């Protein structure tokens, strides 16, 4: 039989200052069930290495992009620099 006037936590009778959930109180019983479900779920996730216990993915190796340079096609557009004047002097030796 459950009693609503029971405290949620009871002092341990082992001579320590610890408290435990009181299963005679509905809130205490709910806390016991929630704690067991949470603990069991975490144990299953740890065993399967899932959820927050999933290992980080391995980093992919560095793969530089392919070198794709093509020479500009000759066109009739002027060059950005002025043309050189023709040389009239013979080359010196």
N, C-alpha and C positions, 0 to 999 in steps of 0.2 A: 504494500500500500504506500502511495506517495503522499507526502505531507508538504503542503505549501509553506508551513511555518518553519520548516527546517532551513538552516543556513546553507548557502551555496558551497562554501568552503568550511571544512572542519579542521581543527588543529590535530596534528598527528599525536598519537599516544606513545610514540617511541622516545619521548623525552627531548625532542628537538623542537625548534620553532618553525617547523614546516607545516604547510597546509595541504590538503588534498581535496579533490572534487567530492562532494557529498552525493552519492547516488540516490539518496532518498528525496532530494530536491529535484524537480523537473529540469531546472536550468543546469544543475550539476550533472544530471544524467545526460542531458543534451551535450554538454561540454565533453564528457567522457566519450560519447559516440563520435563527435566531430574530431576529437583528438586522435582517436583510433583510425578513423577513415583517412584523415590527413597524413598521419604517419605511415599507414599502409600504402597509400598512393605514392608518397615520396620514395618509399623503399622499392616499389615496382619501377618507378621512373629511373632510379639510380641503377637498378639491376639491368635494365634495358638500355641504359645510356640515352634516354630520351628527354624531351622537354628542356628544362634548364640545365640538365646534365649532359646534353648532347655536345660532343667535342666540336671544336671550331673546325671549319673546313680547311683543308690544306691549301696554302697559298699557291696560286698558279705561277709557274716560272715566267720570267720576263721574256716577252716575245716582241722584239722591235718591229715596227711596220716595214714592209718591203720597200726597197729603194726604187722609187718610180720617178726618175728624172728623165725628161726628154728634152733634147736640144730644141731651141726655138726654131721654127721654120723660117726660111729666108722670106722676107717680105719687102715690099716697096716702101715701107715706112722709114723715115730717117732715123739715124742712130742718135742717141742722146748726147754724143760728143761731136765736136766739129771735125770735119775731115782734115787730114794733114795736107799741107801744101806739097806740091811735087818737088822733089829734090833735084837741083840743077847742078850742083857741084859733084865732081867725081869722088868716089870713095877714097879716103886717105889710107895709106899703108903705113 
